[in-house]
Amino acid sequence: MFLFPVLQSSLGLRRTLGLTAGISVLELALTFVLPEPAGRSLDAITTGLGEDAGLPREPAAQVLAS
């Protein structure tokens, strides 16, 4: 929103709108690449990250009590 006038003055209207369209296409493609978490609990999602995620595997109440 605030960057648009700056880009328009430096790139011109046509290139600025093209850049905006390109970013929108990349965002659309990203929605097809990322998995949909529908129907999965937060615990199932965080467990699916594996050991390398650095997240605690015990419930938050136990982490906070420590």
C-alpha positions as CSV (number, residue, x, y, z in Angstrom):
1,M,0.0,0.0,0.0
2,F,2.7,2.5,0.9
3,L,5.2,1.0,-1.5
4,F,3.0,1.3,-4.6
5,P,3.6,5.0,-5.2
6,V,7.4,4.5,-4.8
7,L,7.4,1.6,-7.2
8,Q,5.2,3.5,-9.7
9,S,7.5,6.5,-9.7
10,S,10.6,4.3,-10.2
11,L,9.3,1.5,-12.4
12,G,6.2,3.1,-14.1
13,L,2.6,2.0,-13.9
14,R,2.9,-0.9,-16.3
15,R,5.9,-2.6,-14.6
16,T,4.4,-2.0,-11.1
17,L,1.2,-3.7,-12.1
18,G,3.1,-6.5,-13.7
19,L,5.1,-7.0,-10.5
20,T,1.9,-7.1,-8.5
21,A,0.4,-9.6,-10.9
22,G,3.5,-11.8,-10.7
23,I,3.5,-11.8,-6.9
24,S,-0.2,-12.7,-7.0
25,V,0.5,-15.7,-9.3
26,L,3.3,-16.9,-7.0
27,E,0.9,-16.7,-4.0
28,L,-1.7,-18.7,-5.9
29,A,0.9,-21.3,-6.7
30,L,1.9,-21.4,-3.1
31,T,-1.6,-22.4,-2.0
32,F,-1.3,-25.5,-4.1
33,V,2.1,-26.5,-2.7
34,L,1.3,-26.1,1.0
35,P,-0.6,-28.9,2.7
36,E,-4.1,-28.3,3.9
37,P,-4.3,-28.8,7.7
38,A,-8.1,-29.3,7.7
39,G,-9.3,-32.1,10.0
40,R,-5.9,-32.4,11.8
41,S,-5.4,-31.2,15.4
42,L,-2.6,-28.9,16.3
43,D,-0.9,-31.7,18.1
44,A,-0.9,-33.9,15.0
45,I,0.5,-31.0,12.9
46,T,3.3,-30.2,15.3
47,T,4.1,-34.0,15.8
48,G,4.4,-34.3,12.0
49,L,7.2,-31.7,12.0
50,G,9.6,-34.2,13.5
51,E,12.4,-33.9,16.0
52,D,14.3,-31.3,14.0
53,A,11.6,-28.7,14.5
54,G,12.9,-27.9,18.0
55,L,9.4,-27.9,19.5
56,P,8.6,-29.5,22.8
57,R,6.7,-32.7,22.5
58,E,5.1,-32.5,26.0
59,P,1.9,-30.6,26.5
60,A,2.2,-26.8,27.1
61,A,1.0,-27.1,30.7
62,Q,4.0,-29.3,31.6
63,V,6.4,-27.0,29.8
64,L,5.0,-24.0,31.7
65,A,5.1,-25.8,35.0
66,S,8.9,-26.6,34.6
